[in-house]
Amino acid sequence: MQLLQELRTLDPKVAAKRLRTALQEKKLDITHGECLDLVARQLGLKDWNVMSARLEGSTGAADAIEVPPGWLLDGTNVDSFVGGLDAKETYRGHPVFWLRNANGEKGHATLMQSLSGQQYAGKRVRFSGFLRSANVVGSATIWLRADDDKGRFTSFNNLEKVQPGGVLKGTTDWSSRAIVLDVPENTDTLNFGFYLYGTGEAWFCGFELQVVGNDVPVTKPLGAKAPANLDFTTRTGAGD
Protein backbone atom coordinates (compact mmCIF):
# COMPACT_ATOMS: atom_id res chain seq x y z
CA MET A 1 0.00 0.00 0.00
CA GLN A 2 2.82 2.41 0.86
CA LEU A 3 4.50 1.68 -2.52
CA LEU A 4 1.26 2.39 -4.38
CA GLN A 5 0.89 5.73 -2.59
CA GLU A 6 4.47 6.64 -3.55
CA LEU A 7 3.85 5.72 -7.18
CA ARG A 8 0.71 7.84 -7.33
CA THR A 9 2.54 10.96 -6.20
CA LEU A 10 5.72 10.36 -8.23
CA ASP A 11 6.37 11.60 -11.75
CA PRO A 12 9.06 9.07 -12.75
CA LYS A 13 10.07 10.90 -15.92
CA VAL A 14 10.72 14.11 -14.00
CA ALA A 15 12.61 12.14 -11.34
CA ALA A 16 14.72 10.47 -14.03
CA LYS A 17 15.60 13.82 -15.64
CA ARG A 18 16.61 15.25 -12.25
CA LEU A 19 18.70 12.17 -11.53
CA ARG A 20 20.42 12.41 -14.89
CA THR A 21 21.23 16.08 -14.36
CA ALA A 22 22.71 15.27 -10.95
CA LEU A 23 24.81 12.46 -12.39
CA GLN A 24 26.05 14.65 -15.24
CA GLU A 25 27.24 17.15 -12.64
CA LYS A 26 29.32 14.27 -11.23
CA LYS A 27 30.68 13.55 -14.74
CA LEU A 28 28.53 10.41 -15.05
CA ASP A 29 26.56 10.33 -18.29
CA ILE A 30 23.86 7.65 -18.69
CA THR A 31 20.75 7.57 -20.85
CA HIS A 32 17.27 8.71 -19.84
CA GLY A 33 16.06 5.11 -20.07
CA GLU A 34 18.76 3.93 -17.67
CA CYS A 35 17.74 6.68 -15.24
CA LEU A 36 14.13 5.48 -15.41
CA ASP A 37 15.34 2.00 -14.44
CA LEU A 38 17.28 3.47 -11.52
CA VAL A 39 14.20 5.35 -10.28
CA ALA A 40 12.24 2.09 -10.41
CA ARG A 41 14.94 0.25 -8.48
CA GLN A 42 14.85 2.91 -5.75
CA LEU A 43 11.27 1.77 -5.13
CA GLY A 44 12.27 -1.89 -5.07
CA LEU A 45 11.04 -2.68 -8.59
CA LYS A 46 13.00 -4.55 -11.25
CA ASP A 47 12.96 -1.90 -14.00
CA TRP A 48 10.96 0.85 -15.74
CA ASN A 49 8.64 -1.60 -17.52
CA VAL A 50 7.52 -3.05 -14.18
CA MET A 51 7.11 0.43 -12.70
CA SER A 52 5.11 1.60 -15.73
CA ALA A 53 2.75 -1.34 -15.34
CA ARG A 54 2.24 -0.50 -11.65
CA LEU A 55 1.54 3.15 -12.52
CA GLU A 56 -1.00 2.18 -15.15
CA GLY A 57 -2.62 -0.18 -12.69
CA SER A 58 -2.92 2.58 -10.08
CA THR A 59 -4.66 4.94 -12.52
CA GLY A 60 -6.99 2.37 -14.01
CA ALA A 61 -5.48 2.66 -17.49
CA ALA A 62 -4.15 -0.90 -17.35
CA ASP A 63 -7.70 -2.15 -16.86
CA ALA A 64 -8.78 -0.39 -20.04
CA ILE A 65 -5.70 -1.01 -22.20
CA GLU A 66 -3.76 -4.24 -21.93
CA VAL A 67 -0.12 -3.22 -22.45
CA PRO A 68 2.04 -6.03 -23.94
CA PRO A 69 5.44 -6.72 -22.34
CA GLY A 70 8.13 -4.43 -23.74
CA TRP A 71 5.70 -1.64 -24.62
CA LEU A 72 4.74 1.55 -22.76
CA LEU A 73 1.41 3.37 -22.74
CA ASP A 74 1.24 7.14 -23.18
CA GLY A 75 -1.12 9.76 -24.54
CA THR A 76 -3.76 12.28 -23.52
CA ASN A 77 -7.12 11.36 -21.95
CA VAL A 78 -5.93 7.75 -22.08
CA ASP A 79 -8.78 6.70 -19.78
CA SER A 80 -11.13 7.30 -22.70
CA PHE A 81 -9.53 4.41 -24.61
CA VAL A 82 -9.71 0.64 -24.41
CA GLY A 83 -7.52 -1.87 -26.18
CA GLY A 84 -5.38 -4.96 -26.08
CA LEU A 85 -4.43 -8.05 -28.04
CA ASP A 86 -7.32 -9.22 -30.20
CA ALA A 87 -8.15 -12.82 -29.28
CA LYS A 88 -10.20 -13.35 -32.46
CA GLU A 89 -8.05 -11.84 -35.20
CA THR A 90 -4.61 -12.25 -36.74
CA TYR A 91 -3.22 -10.76 -39.94
CA ARG A 92 -0.61 -12.55 -42.04
CA GLY A 93 0.05 -14.72 -39.03
CA HIS A 94 0.70 -11.77 -36.71
CA PRO A 95 -1.14 -11.20 -33.41
CA VAL A 96 -3.19 -8.00 -33.62
CA PHE A 97 -3.42 -5.13 -31.14
CA TRP A 98 -6.57 -2.98 -31.17
CA LEU A 99 -7.41 0.47 -29.80
CA ARG A 100 -10.82 2.10 -29.48
CA ASN A 101 -11.97 5.42 -28.09
CA ALA A 102 -14.76 4.15 -25.87
CA ASN A 103 -15.95 7.47 -24.42
CA GLY A 104 -15.57 9.84 -27.34
CA GLU A 105 -13.38 12.26 -25.38
CA LYS A 106 -10.71 14.17 -27.27
CA GLY A 107 -7.23 12.73 -26.95
CA HIS A 108 -4.98 9.94 -28.14
CA ALA A 109 -3.51 6.68 -26.91
CA THR A 110 -0.10 5.48 -28.06
CA LEU A 111 1.84 2.29 -27.44
CA MET A 112 5.56 2.96 -27.71
CA GLN A 113 9.10 1.77 -27.06
CA SER A 114 12.19 3.84 -26.25
CA LEU A 115 15.62 2.40 -27.11
CA SER A 116 19.18 3.55 -26.59
CA GLY A 117 19.98 5.54 -29.71
CA GLN A 118 23.70 4.81 -29.77
CA GLN A 119 23.38 1.72 -31.96
CA TYR A 120 21.29 3.67 -34.50
CA ALA A 121 23.12 7.02 -34.50
CA GLY A 122 24.25 8.04 -37.97
CA LYS A 123 22.23 5.29 -39.65
CA ARG A 124 19.06 5.15 -41.73
CA VAL A 125 16.22 3.35 -39.93
CA ARG A 126 12.89 1.98 -41.16
CA PHE A 127 9.90 1.33 -38.87
CA SER A 128 6.96 -0.48 -40.48
CA GLY A 129 3.75 -2.31 -39.70
CA PHE A 130 0.21 -3.13 -40.82
CA LEU A 131 -2.90 -1.13 -39.86
CA ARG A 132 -6.64 -1.04 -40.46
CA SER A 133 -9.35 1.29 -39.15
CA ALA A 134 -13.08 1.61 -38.51
CA ASN A 135 -14.94 4.92 -38.26
CA VAL A 136 -11.82 6.86 -37.30
CA VAL A 137 -12.38 10.61 -36.99
CA GLY A 138 -8.84 11.78 -36.42
CA SER A 139 -6.04 9.42 -37.39
CA ALA A 140 -4.49 6.02 -36.83
CA THR A 141 -0.81 5.79 -37.63
CA ILE A 142 2.71 4.74 -36.70
CA TRP A 143 5.50 7.11 -35.65
CA LEU A 144 9.28 7.21 -35.33
CA ARG A 145 11.36 9.81 -33.45
CA ALA A 146 14.99 10.42 -32.49
CA ASP A 147 15.74 12.46 -29.32
CA ASP A 148 18.97 14.07 -28.17
CA ASP A 149 20.36 13.82 -24.63
CA LYS A 150 18.14 16.69 -23.46
CA GLY A 151 14.96 14.95 -24.58
CA ARG A 152 14.50 17.20 -27.63
CA PHE A 153 13.47 15.44 -30.81
CA THR A 154 15.92 15.84 -33.67
CA SER A 155 14.11 13.79 -36.29
CA PHE A 156 10.43 12.80 -36.38
CA ASN A 157 7.68 11.55 -38.67
CA ASN A 158 4.17 10.23 -38.02
CA LEU A 159 2.84 10.20 -41.62
CA GLU A 160 0.37 12.99 -40.77
CA LYS A 161 1.70 15.09 -43.67
CA VAL A 162 2.57 12.28 -46.05
CA GLN A 163 0.48 11.44 -49.12
CA PRO A 164 0.00 8.80 -50.41
CA GLY A 165 0.67 6.29 -47.66
CA GLY A 166 -0.26 8.63 -44.84
CA VAL A 167 -2.45 8.12 -41.79
CA LEU A 168 -5.60 6.02 -41.76
CA LYS A 169 -8.96 7.80 -41.50
CA GLY A 170 -12.53 6.54 -41.66
CA THR A 171 -12.90 2.83 -42.40
CA THR A 172 -10.07 1.07 -44.24
CA ASP A 173 -8.91 -2.46 -44.90
CA TRP A 174 -5.47 -3.72 -43.86
CA SER A 175 -2.58 -1.82 -45.44
CA SER A 176 1.13 -1.43 -44.78
CA ARG A 177 2.80 1.73 -43.52
CA ALA A 178 6.50 2.57 -43.16
CA ILE A 179 8.63 5.48 -41.96
CA VAL A 180 12.29 5.88 -42.92
CA LEU A 181 14.44 8.37 -40.98
CA ASP A 182 18.07 9.36 -40.98
CA VAL A 183 19.04 9.13 -37.31
CA PRO A 184 21.31 12.05 -36.30
CA GLU A 185 24.72 11.38 -34.79
CA ASN A 186 23.70 13.06 -31.50
CA THR A 187 20.75 10.71 -30.94
CA ASP A 188 20.35 9.56 -27.34
CA THR A 189 17.08 7.62 -27.62
CA LEU A 190 15.15 6.18 -30.55
CA ASN A 191 11.40 6.11 -29.94
CA PHE A 192 8.69 4.45 -32.00
CA GLY A 193 5.12 3.27 -31.73
CA PHE A 194 1.56 3.57 -32.96
CA TYR A 195 -1.46 5.58 -31.91
CA LEU A 196 -5.13 6.30 -32.35
CA TYR A 197 -5.99 10.00 -32.24
CA GLY A 198 -9.63 11.04 -31.97
CA THR A 199 -12.51 8.59 -32.14
CA GLY A 200 -13.13 5.25 -33.78
CA GLU A 201 -11.18 2.01 -33.67
CA ALA A 202 -7.90 0.79 -35.17
CA TRP A 203 -5.88 -2.41 -35.39
CA PHE A 204 -2.09 -2.75 -35.60
CA CYS A 205 0.36 -5.63 -36.13
CA GLY A 206 3.53 -6.96 -37.72
CA PHE A 207 5.98 -4.26 -36.65
CA GLU A 208 9.62 -4.23 -37.75
CA LEU A 209 12.50 -1.87 -36.91
CA GLN A 210 15.41 -2.19 -39.33
CA VAL A 211 18.62 -0.43 -40.29
CA VAL A 212 18.45 0.09 -44.07
CA GLY A 213 20.80 1.31 -46.76
CA ASN A 214 20.93 4.75 -48.36
CA ASP A 215 19.13 3.33 -51.40
CA VAL A 216 15.91 3.33 -49.32
CA PRO A 217 14.40 6.84 -49.59
CA VAL A 218 13.68 8.86 -46.46
CA THR A 219 10.00 9.51 -45.71
CA LYS A 220 9.28 13.16 -46.40
CA PRO A 221 6.13 15.26 -45.90
CA LEU A 222 4.23 16.37 -48.95
CA GLY A 223 5.47 19.82 -49.90
CA ALA A 224 3.12 22.66 -50.80
CA LYS A 225 2.90 23.54 -54.49
CA ALA A 226 3.01 27.30 -53.88
CA PRO A 227 3.58 29.82 -51.05
CA ALA A 228 0.56 30.60 -48.90
CA ASN A 229 -0.60 33.55 -46.80
CA LEU A 230 2.64 35.49 -47.13
CA ASP A 231 0.95 38.71 -45.99
CA PHE A 232 -0.96 37.08 -43.07
CA THR A 233 -4.33 38.26 -44.38
CA THR A 234 -5.85 34.78 -44.00
CA ARG A 235 -6.72 34.01 -40.38
CA THR A 236 -7.63 30.83 -38.55
CA GLY A 237 -11.34 30.11 -38.75
CA ALA A 238 -11.90 32.41 -41.71
CA GLY A 239 -13.29 29.88 -44.13
CA ASP A 240 -10.65 27.18 -43.58
C-alpha positions in Angstrom: 0.0 0.0 0.0 2.8 2.4 0.9 4.5 1.7 -2.5 1.3 2.4 -4.4 0.9 5.7 -2.6 4.5 6.6 -3.6 3.9 5.7 -7.2 0.7 7.8 -7.3 2.5 11.0 -6.2 5.7 10.4 -8.2 6.4 11.6 -11.8 9.1 9.1 -12.8 10.1 10.9 -15.9 10.7 14.1 -14.0 12.6 12.1 -11.3 14.7 10.5 -14.0 15.6 13.8 -15.6 16.6 15.2 -12.3 18.7 12.2 -11.5 20.4 12.4 -14.9 21.2 16.1 -14.4 22.7 15.3 -10.9 24.8 12.5 -12.4 26.0 14.6 -15.2 27.2 17.1 -12.6 29.3 14.3 -11.2 30.7 13.6 -14.7 28.5 10.4 -15.0 26.6 10.3 -18.3 23.9 7.7 -18.7 20.7 7.6 -20.9 17.3 8.7 -19.8 16.1 5.1 -20.1 18.8 3.9 -17.7 17.7 6.7 -15.2 14.1 5.5 -15.4 15.3 2.0 -14.4 17.3 3.5 -11.5 14.2 5.3 -10.3 12.2 2.1 -10.4 14.9 0.2 -8.5 14.8 2.9 -5.8 11.3 1.8 -5.1 12.3 -1.9 -5.1 11.0 -2.7 -8.6 13.0 -4.6 -11.3 13.0 -1.9 -14.0 11.0 0.9 -15.7 8.6 -1.6 -17.5 7.5 -3.1 -14.2 7.1 0.4 -12.7 5.1 1.6 -15.7 2.8 -1.3 -15.3 2.2 -0.5 -11.7 1.5 3.1 -12.5 -1.0 2.2 -15.2 -2.6 -0.2 -12.7 -2.9 2.6 -10.1 -4.7 4.9 -12.5 -7.0 2.4 -14.0 -5.5 2.7 -17.5 -4.2 -0.9 -17.3 -7.7 -2.2 -16.9 -8.8 -0.4 -20.0 -5.7 -1.0 -22.2 -3.8 -4.2 -21.9 -0.1 -3.2 -22.4 2.0 -6.0 -23.9 5.4 -6.7 -22.3 8.1 -4.4 -23.7 5.7 -1.6 -24.6 4.7 1.5 -22.8 1.4 3.4 -22.7 1.2 7.1 -23.2 -1.1 9.8 -24.5 -3.8 12.3 -23.5 -7.1 11.4 -22.0 -5.9 7.7 -22.1 -8.8 6.7 -19.8 -11.1 7.3 -22.7 -9.5 4.4 -24.6 -9.7 0.6 -24.4 -7.5 -1.9 -26.2 -5.4 -5.0 -26.1 -4.4 -8.0 -28.0 -7.3 -9.2 -30.2 -8.1 -12.8 -29.3 -10.2 -13.4 -32.5 -8.1 -11.8 -35.2 -4.6 -12.3 -36.7 -3.2 -10.8 -39.9 -0.6 -12.5 -42.0 0.1 -14.7 -39.0 0.7 -11.8 -36.7 -1.1 -11.2 -33.4 -3.2 -8.0 -33.6 -3.4 -5.1 -31.1 -6.6 -3.0 -31.2 -7.4 0.5 -29.8 -10.8 2.1 -29.5 -12.0 5.4 -28.1 -14.8 4.2 -25.9 -16.0 7.5 -24.4 -15.6 9.8 -27.3 -13.4 12.3 -25.4 -10.7 14.2 -27.3 -7.2 12.7 -26.9 -5.0 9.9 -28.1 -3.5 6.7 -26.9 -0.1 5.5 -28.1 1.8 2.3 -27.4 5.6 3.0 -27.7 9.1 1.8 -27.1 12.2 3.8 -26.2 15.6 2.4 -27.1 19.2 3.6 -26.6 20.0 5.5 -29.7 23.7 4.8 -29.8 23.4 1.7 -32.0 21.3 3.7 -34.5 23.1 7.0 -34.5 24.3 8.0 -38.0 22.2 5.3 -39.6 19.1 5.2 -41.7 16.2 3.3 -39.9 12.9 2.0 -41.2 9.9 1.3 -38.9 7.0 -0.5 -40.5 3.7 -2.3 -39.7 0.2 -3.1 -40.8 -2.9 -1.1 -39.9 -6.6 -1.0 -40.5 -9.3 1.3 -39.2 -13.1 1.6 -38.5 -14.9 4.9 -38.3 -11.8 6.9 -37.3 -12.4 10.6 -37.0 -8.8 11.8 -36.4 -6.0 9.4 -37.4 -4.5 6.0 -36.8 -0.8 5.8 -37.6 2.7 4.7 -36.7 5.5 7.1 -35.7 9.3 7.2 -35.3 11.4 9.8 -33.5 15.0 10.4 -32.5 15.7 12.5 -29.3 19.0 14.1 -28.2 20.4 13.8 -24.6 18.1 16.7 -23.5 15.0 15.0 -24.6 14.5 17.2 -27.6 13.5 15.4 -30.8 15.9 15.8 -33.7 14.1 13.8 -36.3 10.4 12.8 -36.4 7.7 11.6 -38.7 4.2 10.2 -38.0 2.8 10.2 -41.6 0.4 13.0 -40.8 1.7 15.1 -43.7 2.6 12.3 -46.1 0.5 11.4 -49.1 0.0 8.8 -50.4 0.7 6.3 -47.7 -0.3 8.6 -44.8 -2.5 8.1 -41.8 -5.6 6.0 -41.8 -9.0 7.8 -41.5 -12.5 6.5 -41.7 -12.9 2.8 -42.4 -10.1 1.1 -44.2 -8.9 -2.5 -44.9 -5.5 -3.7 -43.9 -2.6 -1.8 -45.4 1.1 -1.4 -44.8 2.8 1.7 -43.5 6.5 2.6 -43.2 8.6 5.5 -42.0 12.3 5.9 -42.9 14.4 8.4 -41.0 18.1 9.4 -41.0 19.0 9.1 -37.3 21.3 12.0 -36.3 24.7 11.4 -34.8 23.7 13.1 -31.5 20.8 10.7 -30.9 20.3 9.6 -27.3 17.1 7.6 -27.6 15.2 6.2 -30.6 11.4 6.1 -29.9 8.7 4.5 -32.0 5.1 3.3 -31.7 1.6 3.6 -33.0 -1.5 5.6 -31.9 -5.1 6.3 -32.3 -6.0 10.0 -32.2 -9.6 11.0 -32.0 -12.5 8.6 -32.1 -13.1 5.3 -33.8 -11.2 2.0 -33.7 -7.9 0.8 -35.2 -5.9 -2.4 -35.4 -2.1 -2.8 -35.6 0.4 -5.6 -36.1 3.5 -7.0 -37.7 6.0 -4.3 -36.7 9.6 -4.2 -37.7 12.5 -1.9 -36.9 15.4 -2.2 -39.3 18.6 -0.4 -40.3 18.5 0.1 -44.1 20.8 1.3 -46.8 20.9 4.7 -48.4 19.1 3.3 -51.4 15.9 3.3 -49.3 14.4 6.8 -49.6 13.7 8.9 -46.5 10.0 9.5 -45.7 9.3 13.2 -46.4 6.1 15.3 -45.9 4.2 16.4 -48.9 5.5 19.8 -49.9 3.1 22.7 -50.8 2.9 23.5 -54.5 3.0 27.3 -53.9 3.6 29.8 -51.1 0.6 30.6 -48.9 -0.6 33.6 -46.8 2.6 35.5 -47.1 1.0 38.7 -46.0 -1.0 37.1 -43.1 -4.3 38.3 -44.4 -5.9 34.8 -44.0 -6.7 34.0 -40.4 -7.6 30.8 -38.5 -11.3 30.1 -38.7 -11.9 32.4 -41.7 -13.3 29.9 -44.1 -10.7 27.2 -43.6 
